[in-house]
Amino acid sequence: MTPEHTPDHADETYLGLTEEEAERLARIRGHRVVRALPPGSIITMEYLEGRINFEVEGGVVTRVWHG
């Protein structure tokens, strides 16, 4: 079984993109799970290798984190 990995690129490259643009780029770069959330969302804290999270406000990515 091959372990999952997190693609290596600067998170800042997603900031300012629309939710759709960011998701498309993340999948091209190899993220298997992409999650877009509104600001202040309550989420679980489990870490999932290969997942990227976007905080989206007004349709635009304002924050990015992994797991």
Residue, then its C-alpha position, 0 to 999 in steps of 0.5 A: m500500500t502506497p502512503e498518501h502524501t501532501p503535494d508540495h507547493a506554496d499555499e499562498t498560490y490559492l489566496g484570491l482565487t475563486e473557490e472553483e479555480a482553487e479546487r481545480l488547481a488543487r486537484i491538478r496538483g494532486h490533492r485527493v480531498v478538497r474542502a471549502l468552508p465558510p469563515g468560522s466553520i466548526i470542523t473536526m480536528e482530525y488530520l487527513e493526509g492529502r486534504i487541503n482546506f480553503e476558507v472561502e468568503g464571498g466566493v474567494v479563498t481567504r485562508v488555506w491549510h492542510g489536513 
